[in-house]
Amino acid sequence: MNNHPGIIDNKFHLGLLIHLANQFKDQLISQYFSGMDITAAQFKVLINIYKGVTSPVEISKTLVMDAGAMSRMVDRMVKRELIIRSPNPQDKRQVILALTGKGQVICDHFQNEALASIISDLTARLTPDESRQLVNLITKMLPDEITAPHR
């Protein structure tokens, strides 16, 4: 018998449940933006730029994406006119990413409407009190340096 609090039984340990919740959230994002032909991964790049992270290297670290995959995604997003890639004036070997008007509209829409819809779908089986408890527990679980940039 394992008495570790993060392991309920051999099937549903905390790590697996967090992983499954993240996949479910990504499915909801992809479904929501499917009419705009935006994937969850592309949306995550857009929202990082929207929040001021303009370096592909920093975005790939945040999203745990290798540099090659990030470069290919940026290429596709530039071709689709979602983002602009410009040389970094301080270091010509690096680039700075920015949203196009189209990318800005998608992020504004997310902040104003999509977020509430996706969170509602994500927590549909929870009561409002359970949702608040979940937010409090996950916030408590995460180190401050991870949550601080989002406060």
Beta strands, then each sheet from edge to edge (+ up, - down):
strand 1: 83-88
strand 2: 91-99
sheet 1: 1+ 2-
end
